């Protein structure tokens, strides 16, 4: 598991469980791409998208409730990830594994998760 992602432990058990599920879903997708299990990409991308949507919604609700000044930036980061993931999902749904690989999810997903984990410190409040 990504050390930066797991360094922040949200006191909200639901959010923490979703954060863990998001990372596990991301790792499964990246692994399937890397090991040539391309037939799994569409289902794994759909699972990652569903988990991300639930997790991001829970985070934003918590930040909104805390009146966190970082909510807008945090929400924009979530939107960007979901948009990028949506583009990848579209390619995976068509069976375009070259297109999926060209997006380099093995890089951008872990990089995004690591960078976003730094902003998740606001969830500790």
Secondary structure by P-SEA (a helix, b strand, c coil): ccccccccccccaaaaaaaaaaaaaaaaaaaaaaaccccaaaaaaaaaaaaaaaaaaaaaaaaaaacccaaaaaaaaaaaaaaaaaaaaaaaaacaaaaaaaaccccaaaaaaaaaaaacccccc
